[in-house]
Amino acid sequence: MHEAPHSGDARCPGVVLLHGIARTSASMRRLERSLQGSGFATLNIDYASRSKPIAALADDIQPEISRFTERTTPLHFVAHSMGGLVARAYIARHRPQRLGGVVMLGTPNGGSEVADLLSGSRLFRAFYGPAGLELTTAPRTNTLPAVDYPVGVIAGNRFIDPVAGLFVLPRPNDGRVSVQSAMFAGMADHVVVKASHTGLPNHAVAIAQTIAFLREGRFRPSESQEPASLRRSCA
């Protein structure tokens, strides 16, 4: 993990962005720019997602987030895929004093049948590491206790890989995570968008819905959104 620059006025609500496994902060860049244009300060973190278990990854990002939270405004989290599990583990272990809301895009809260299928493979274990083995459908309540803060879940229902989408995962799914698995008890709201797993952080409706949830604590019922880039001052 390297030091990530953060952007935005200290008076603005803060948003920590967490990418998924085997991804980088670049995969969250469009979403980050939209959040900045909507009046949020951002911290888009790169972390070594394939090197350690999820709980250890949460500890790794603690110093960086701690410095970012030296503000008097709420702190939100927006996470893609496994990043949502890292966010849950982080909040359980290092809960910020002024915690706001959490938006999860395609997070396998209930695990992924794709990980179930591949977890016995030596190649899978070598590439995805300890965290990859935690993406199966096996229970993991030891690291992910029940939430008591507002969580909005965005799931996709389009897939690129026809094998996983048609034959491995329950439908509807985004090619890596089923809509059902993205949901979990205790979430405040959920919405399904027409996006694949990798496409979720760049999907215009998903971005607009993310901003809506951070502002209002709920998603909008219609896909007709105010532009995500609409600037709003936080002064």
Contacts in CASP RR format, 6 or more apart in sequence:
PFRMAT RR
TARGET T0000
AUTHOR 0000-0000-0000
METHOD contacts of the structure
MODEL  1
MHEAPHSGDARCPGVVLLHGIARTSASMRRLERSLQGSGFATLNIDYASR
SKPIAALADDIQPEISRFTERTTPLHFVAHSMGGLVARAYIARHRPQRLG
GVVMLGTPNGGSEVADLLSGSRLFRAFYGPAGLELTTAPRTNTLPAVDYP
VGVIAGNRFIDPVAGLFVLPRPNDGRVSVQSAMFAGMADHVVVKASHTGL
PNHAVAIAQTIAFLREGRFRPSESQEPASLRRSCA
1 45 0 8 1.000
1 46 0 8 1.000
1 47 0 8 1.000
1 48 0 8 1.000
1 60 0 8 1.000
1 61 0 8 1.000
1 64 0 8 1.000
2 46 0 8 1.000
3 64 0 8 1.000
4 25 0 8 1.000
4 43 0 8 1.000
4 44 0 8 1.000
4 45 0 8 1.000
4 46 0 8 1.000
4 64 0 8 1.000
6 41 0 8 1.000
6 42 0 8 1.000
6 43 0 8 1.000
6 44 0 8 1.000
6 68 0 8 1.000
7 32 0 8 1.000
7 36 0 8 1.000
7 41 0 8 1.000
7 42 0 8 1.000
8 36 0 8 1.000
8 39 0 8 1.000
8 40 0 8 1.000
8 41 0 8 1.000
8 42 0 8 1.000
9 41 0 8 1.000
9 234 0 8 1.000
9 235 0 8 1.000
10 41 0 8 1.000
10 70 0 8 1.000
10 71 0 8 1.000
10 72 0 8 1.000
10 73 0 8 1.000
11 71 0 8 1.000
11 72 0 8 1.000
11 73 0 8 1.000
11 234 0 8 1.000
11 235 0 8 1.000
12 39 0 8 1.000
12 40 0 8 1.000
12 41 0 8 1.000
12 73 0 8 1.000
12 234 0 8 1.000
13 39 0 8 1.000
13 40 0 8 1.000
13 41 0 8 1.000
13 73 0 8 1.000
13 74 0 8 1.000
13 75 0 8 1.000
13 76 0 8 1.000
13 214 0 8 1.000
13 234 0 8 1.000
14 40 0 8 1.000
14 41 0 8 1.000
14 42 0 8 1.000
14 43 0 8 1.000
14 68 0 8 1.000
14 71 0 8 1.000
14 73 0 8 1.000
14 74 0 8 1.000
14 75 0 8 1.000
14 76 0 8 1.000
15 35 0 8 1.000
15 40 0 8 1.000
15 41 0 8 1.000
15 42 0 8 1.000
15 43 0 8 1.000
15 75 0 8 1.000
15 76 0 8 1.000
15 77 0 8 1.000
15 78 0 8 1.000
15 214 0 8 1.000
16 42 0 8 1.000
16 43 0 8 1.000
16 45 0 8 1.000
16 65 0 8 1.000
16 68 0 8 1.000
16 75 0 8 1.000
16 76 0 8 1.000
16 77 0 8 1.000
16 78 0 8 1.000
16 87 0 8 1.000
17 25 0 8 1.000
17 28 0 8 1.000
17 31 0 8 1.000
17 32 0 8 1.000
17 35 0 8 1.000
17 42 0 8 1.000
17 43 0 8 1.000
17 44 0 8 1.000
17 45 0 8 1.000
17 77 0 8 1.000
17 78 0 8 1.000
17 79 0 8 1.000
18 28 0 8 1.000
18 45 0 8 1.000
18 47 0 8 1.000
18 61 0 8 1.000
18 77 0 8 1.000
18 78 0 8 1.000
18 79 0 8 1.000
18 80 0 8 1.000
18 83 0 8 1.000
18 84 0 8 1.000
18 86 0 8 1.000
18 87 0 8 1.000
19 25 0 8 1.000
19 27 0 8 1.000
19 28 0 8 1.000
19 45 0 8 1.000
19 46 0 8 1.000
19 47 0 8 1.000
19 49 0 8 1.000
19 79 0 8 1.000
19 80 0 8 1.000
19 81 0 8 1.000
19 83 0 8 1.000
19 201 0 8 1.000
20 27 0 8 1.000
20 49 0 8 1.000
20 79 0 8 1.000
20 80 0 8 1.000
20 81 0 8 1.000
20 82 0 8 1.000
20 83 0 8 1.000
20 84 0 8 1.000
21 49 0 8 1.000
21 50 0 8 1.000
21 81 0 8 1.000
21 82 0 8 1.000
21 83 0 8 1.000
21 128 0 8 1.000
21 131 0 8 1.000
21 132 0 8 1.000
21 135 0 8 1.000
22 49 0 8 1.000
22 50 0 8 1.000
22 127 0 8 1.000
22 128 0 8 1.000
23 49 0 8 1.000
23 80 0 8 1.000
23 81 0 8 1.000
24 46 0 8 1.000
25 32 0 8 1.000
25 44 0 8 1.000
25 45 0 8 1.000
25 46 0 8 1.000
27 80 0 8 1.000
27 198 0 8 1.000
27 201 0 8 1.000
28 44 0 8 1.000
28 78 0 8 1.000
28 80 0 8 1.000
28 201 0 8 1.000
29 44 0 8 1.000
30 201 0 8 1.000
30 202 0 8 1.000
30 207 0 8 1.000
31 78 0 8 1.000
31 201 0 8 1.000
31 202 0 8 1.000
31 207 0 8 1.000
31 210 0 8 1.000
32 42 0 8 1.000
32 44 0 8 1.000
33 229 0 8 1.000
34 207 0 8 1.000
34 211 0 8 1.000
34 228 0 8 1.000
34 229 0 8 1.000
35 42 0 8 1.000
35 78 0 8 1.000
35 210 0 8 1.000
35 211 0 8 1.000
35 214 0 8 1.000
36 42 0 8 1.000
37 229 0 8 1.000
37 230 0 8 1.000
37 231 0 8 1.000
37 232 0 8 1.000
38 211 0 8 1.000
38 215 0 8 1.000
38 228 0 8 1.000
38 229 0 8 1.000
38 230 0 8 1.000
38 231 0 8 1.000
38 232 0 8 1.000
39 231 0 8 1.000
39 232 0 8 1.000
39 233 0 8 1.000
39 234 0 8 1.000
40 76 0 8 1.000
40 214 0 8 1.000
40 234 0 8 1.000
41 71 0 8 1.000
41 73 0 8 1.000
43 64 0 8 1.000
43 65 0 8 1.000
43 68 0 8 1.000
45 61 0 8 1.000
45 64 0 8 1.000
45 65 0 8 1.000
47 57 0 8 1.000
47 60 0 8 1.000
47 61 0 8 1.000
47 86 0 8 1.000
48 57 0 8 1.000
48 60 0 8 1.000
49 57 0 8 1.000
49 82 0 8 1.000
49 83 0 8 1.000
49 86 0 8 1.000
49 131 0 8 1.000
50 127 0 8 1.000
50 128 0 8 1.000
50 129 0 8 1.000
50 131 0 8 1.000
50 132 0 8 1.000
51 57 0 8 1.000
51 129 0 8 1.000
51 130 0 8 1.000
51 131 0 8 1.000
52 60 0 8 1.000
52 130 0 8 1.000
52 131 0 8 1.000
53 130 0 8 1.000
53 131 0 8 1.000
53 134 0 8 1.000
53 143 0 8 1.000
54 82 0 8 1.000
54 85 0 8 1.000
54 86 0 8 1.000
54 89 0 8 1.000
54 131 0 8 1.000
54 134 0 8 1.000
54 143 0 8 1.000
55 89 0 8 1.000
55 93 0 8 1.000
55 143 0 8 1.000
56 130 0 8 1.000
57 86 0 8 1.000
57 89 0 8 1.000
57 131 0 8 1.000
58 86 0 8 1.000
58 89 0 8 1.000
58 90 0 8 1.000
58 92 0 8 1.000
58 93 0 8 1.000
58 94 0 8 1.000
59 93 0 8 1.000
59 94 0 8 1.000
61 86 0 8 1.000
61 90 0 8 1.000
62 90 0 8 1.000
62 93 0 8 1.000
62 94 0 8 1.000
65 75 0 8 1.000
65 90 0 8 1.000
65 94 0 8 1.000
65 96 0 8 1.000
66 94 0 8 1.000
68 75 0 8 1.000
69 75 0 8 1.000
69 96 0 8 1.000
69 97 0 8 1.000
69 98 0 8 1.000
71 98 0 8 1.000
72 98 0 8 1.000
73 98 0 8 1.000
73 234 0 8 1.000
74 98 0 8 1.000
74 99 0 8 1.000
74 100 0 8 1.000
74 101 0 8 1.000
75 96 0 8 1.000
75 98 0 8 1.000
75 99 0 8 1.000
75 100 0 8 1.000
76 100 0 8 1.000
76 101 0 8 1.000
76 102 0 8 1.000
76 103 0 8 1.000
76 214 0 8 1.000
77 84 0 8 1.000
77 87 0 8 1.000
77 90 0 8 1.000
77 91 0 8 1.000
77 101 0 8 1.000
77 102 0 8 1.000
77 103 0 8 1.000
78 102 0 8 1.000
78 103 0 8 1.000
78 105 0 8 1.000
78 210 0 8 1.000
78 214 0 8 1.000
79 86 0 8 1.000
79 87 0 8 1.000
79 102 0 8 1.000
79 103 0 8 1.000
79 104 0 8 1.000
79 105 0 8 1.000
79 107 0 8 1.000
80 104 0 8 1.000
80 105 0 8 1.000
80 106 0 8 1.000
80 107 0 8 1.000
80 200 0 8 1.000
80 201 0 8 1.000
81 105 0 8 1.000
81 106 0 8 1.000
81 107 0 8 1.000
81 108 0 8 1.000
81 176 0 8 1.000
81 177 0 8 1.000
81 197 0 8 1.000
82 107 0 8 1.000
82 108 0 8 1.000
82 131 0 8 1.000
82 132 0 8 1.000
82 135 0 8 1.000
83 104 0 8 1.000
83 107 0 8 1.000
84 102 0 8 1.000
84 104 0 8 1.000
84 107 0 8 1.000
85 107 0 8 1.000
85 108 0 8 1.000
85 109 0 8 1.000
85 134 0 8 1.000
85 135 0 8 1.000
85 144 0 8 1.000
87 102 0 8 1.000
87 104 0 8 1.000
88 102 0 8 1.000
88 144 0 8 1.000
88 147 0 8 1.000
89 143 0 8 1.000
89 144 0 8 1.000
91 99 0 8 1.000
91 102 0 8 1.000
91 147 0 8 1.000
91 149 0 8 1.000
92 143 0 8 1.000
92 144 0 8 1.000
92 145 0 8 1.000
99 149 0 8 1.000
100 149 0 8 1.000
100 150 0 8 1.000
101 149 0 8 1.000
101 150 0 8 1.000
101 151 0 8 1.000
101 152 0 8 1.000
101 213 0 8 1.000
101 214 0 8 1.000
101 217 0 8 1.000
102 147 0 8 1.000
102 149 0 8 1.000
102 150 0 8 1.000
102 151 0 8 1.000
102 152 0 8 1.000
103 151 0 8 1.000
103 152 0 8 1.000
103 153 0 8 1.000
103 154 0 8 1.000
103 210 0 8 1.000
103 213 0 8 1.000
103 214 0 8 1.000
104 151 0 8 1.000
104 152 0 8 1.000
104 153 0 8 1.000
104 154 0 8 1.000
104 182 0 8 1.000
105 154 0 8 1.000
105 200 0 8 1.000
105 201 0 8 1.000
105 206 0 8 1.000
105 210 0 8 1.000
106 153 0 8 1.000
106 154 0 8 1.000
106 155 0 8 1.000
106 156 0 8 1.000
106 174 0 8 1.000
106 176 0 8 1.000
106 177 0 8 1.000
106 182 0 8 1.000
106 197 0 8 1.000
106 200 0 8 1.000
107 153 0 8 1.000
107 177 0 8 1.000
107 182 0 8 1.000
108 115 0 8 1.000
108 135 0 8 1.000
108 176 0 8 1.000
108 177 0 8 1.000
108 181 0 8 1.000
108 182 0 8 1.000
109 144 0 8 1.000
109 153 0 8 1.000
109 181 0 8 1.000
109 182 0 8 1.000
109 183 0 8 1.000
109 184 0 8 1.000
110 137 0 8 1.000
110 181 0 8 1.000
110 182 0 8 1.000
110 184 0 8 1.000
111 135 0 8 1.000
111 136 0 8 1.000
111 137 0 8 1.000
111 177 0 8 1.000
111 181 0 8 1.000
112 135 0 8 1.000
112 136 0 8 1.000
112 137 0 8 1.000
112 169 0 8 1.000
112 176 0 8 1.000
112 177 0 8 1.000
112 178 0 8 1.000
112 181 0 8 1.000
113 137 0 8 1.000
113 168 0 8 1.000
113 169 0 8 1.000
113 170 0 8 1.000
113 178 0 8 1.000
113 181 0 8 1.000
114 164 0 8 1.000
114 168 0 8 1.000
114 169 0 8 1.000
114 175 0 8 1.000
114 176 0 8 1.000
115 132 0 8 1.000
115 133 0 8 1.000
115 135 0 8 1.000
115 136 0 8 1.000
115 137 0 8 1.000
116 136 0 8 1.000
116 137 0 8 1.000
117 168 0 8 1.000
118 124 0 8 1.000
119 125 0 8 1.000
119 132 0 8 1.000
119 133 0 8 1.000
119 136 0 8 1.000
124 132 0 8 1.000
125 132 0 8 1.000
125 133 0 8 1.000
128 135 0 8 1.000
134 140 0 8 1.000
134 143 0 8 1.000
137 181 0 8 1.000
146 185 0 8 1.000
146 186 0 8 1.000
147 186 0 8 1.000
147 187 0 8 1.000
150 188 0 8 1.000
150 213 0 8 1.000
150 217 0 8 1.000
151 186 0 8 1.000
151 187 0 8 1.000
151 188 0 8 1.000
152 187 0 8 1.000
152 188 0 8 1.000
152 189 0 8 1.000
152 190 0 8 1.000
152 213 0 8 1.000
152 217 0 8 1.000
152 219 0 8 1.000
153 182 0 8 1.000
153 183 0 8 1.000
153 184 0 8 1.000
153 187 0 8 1.000
153 189 0 8 1.000
153 190 0 8 1.000
153 191 0 8 1.000
154 182 0 8 1.000
154 190 0 8 1.000
154 191 0 8 1.000
154 192 0 8 1.000
154 193 0 8 1.000
154 200 0 8 1.000
154 206 0 8 1.000
154 209 0 8 1.000
154 210 0 8 1.000
154 219 0 8 1.000
155 174 0 8 1.000
155 177 0 8 1.000
155 179 0 8 1.000
155 182 0 8 1.000
155 183 0 8 1.000
155 190 0 8 1.000
155 191 0 8 1.000
155 192 0 8 1.000
155 193 0 8 1.000
156 172 0 8 1.000
156 173 0 8 1.000
156 174 0 8 1.000
156 179 0 8 1.000
156 182 0 8 1.000
156 192 0 8 1.000
156 193 0 8 1.000
156 194 0 8 1.000
156 195 0 8 1.000
156 196 0 8 1.000
156 197 0 8 1.000
156 200 0 8 1.000
157 172 0 8 1.000
157 173 0 8 1.000
157 174 0 8 1.000
157 179 0 8 1.000
157 192 0 8 1.000
157 193 0 8 1.000
157 194 0 8 1.000
157 195 0 8 1.000
158 174 0 8 1.000
158 194 0 8 1.000
158 195 0 8 1.000
158 196 0 8 1.000
159 165 0 8 1.000
159 169 0 8 1.000
159 173 0 8 1.000
159 174 0 8 1.000
159 175 0 8 1.000
159 176 0 8 1.000
159 196 0 8 1.000
159 197 0 8 1.000
160 175 0 8 1.000
160 196 0 8 1.000
160 198 0 8 1.000
161 175 0 8 1.000
164 173 0 8 1.000
164 175 0 8 1.000
164 176 0 8 1.000
165 171 0 8 1.000
165 173 0 8 1.000
165 175 0 8 1.000
169 175 0 8 1.000
169 176 0 8 1.000
169 177 0 8 1.000
169 178 0 8 1.000
170 178 0 8 1.000
170 180 0 8 1.000
170 181 0 8 1.000
171 178 0 8 1.000
172 178 0 8 1.000
172 179 0 8 1.000
172 192 0 8 1.000
173 179 0 8 1.000
174 195 0 8 1.000
174 196 0 8 1.000
174 197 0 8 1.000
174 200 0 8 1.000
175 196 0 8 1.000
175 197 0 8 1.000
176 197 0 8 1.000
177 197 0 8 1.000
179 192 0 8 1.000
182 190 0 8 1.000
183 190 0 8 1.000
188 217 0 8 1.000
188 218 0 8 1.000
189 213 0 8 1.000
189 217 0 8 1.000
189 218 0 8 1.000
189 219 0 8 1.000
190 219 0 8 1.000
191 209 0 8 1.000
191 219 0 8 1.000
193 200 0 8 1.000
193 203 0 8 1.000
193 205 0 8 1.000
193 206 0 8 1.000
193 209 0 8 1.000
193 223 0 8 1.000
194 203 0 8 1.000
194 205 0 8 1.000
195 203 0 8 1.000
195 205 0 8 1.000
195 206 0 8 1.000
200 206 0 8 1.000
201 207 0 8 1.000
204 225 0 8 1.000
204 228 0 8 1.000
205 223 0 8 1.000
205 225 0 8 1.000
207 228 0 8 1.000
208 220 0 8 1.000
208 225 0 8 1.000
208 226 0 8 1.000
208 227 0 8 1.000
208 228 0 8 1.000
209 219 0 8 1.000
209 220 0 8 1.000
209 225 0 8 1.000
210 228 0 8 1.000
211 228 0 8 1.000
212 218 0 8 1.000
212 219 0 8 1.000
212 220 0 8 1.000
212 225 0 8 1.000
213 219 0 8 1.000
END
